[in-house]
Amino acid sequence: MMTVNEAMCLQKTIKERVAELRNLRSSVATEKTTTYPWQEGGKEKIESIVVKYDIKVLDRKITEIELFLYKLDAKIKQSNAKTELDIDVDVDKLLAPLE
């Protein structure tokens, strides 16, 4: 169990983590190397790509975290729907047009 405030702080931190994982998935998950054999008498450049992270594992982790965020958001909204604020306000007067 945690308070709504703790859940919202956790939610913010996890969203930042998801952004980091997405960047990892799109940029540094692979390492691209280009060699130029024409310097040694060849005529074409050679590119090789080395996978640094398993994209499927990374994608599964992102999906797992996003599912948790969805459930957390639903619980926060459910809690807010039940919480009443002790405030006395006349909405009609407050939002009445200027005379």
Helices and strands as residue ranges (DSSP letters): H 4-23, I 24-28, E 30-35, G 37-40, E 46-51, H 55-82, H 91-94
